């Protein structure tokens, strides 16, 4: 004889227990409905039928409320994702604007390099490094200002 014990302290165990109770209740409902079809319900059968139906209705209402809450949460997440998508589109547009500005600055630096003498070449190189994101360019500029 195989005795498997269901753990009722775990989520799966509680779910399995509820499923077993629901199956037993529904099986009992089917038996009582068959008796009702034959017109042989006893007073005890009527009380059991009422109890089963009330329990099914209460459980159904609980699940309906839970589903409604999940639907509200899903809609909230949908709005959050839409807002995040909107922010992403704005951020990408700003990135493209800054990339275009940087390209223009780099073009101007090239023009400046062609027009300046050797003394200003260090400034031109510092500007190029700053455009490339090199932090040393700022340090060189700070040192030049202190001279």
Secondary structure as UniProt FT lines:
FT   HELIX           11..38
FT   HELIX           43..115
FT   TURN            118..120
FT   HELIX           121..131
FT   TURN            132..133
FT   HELIX           136..146
//
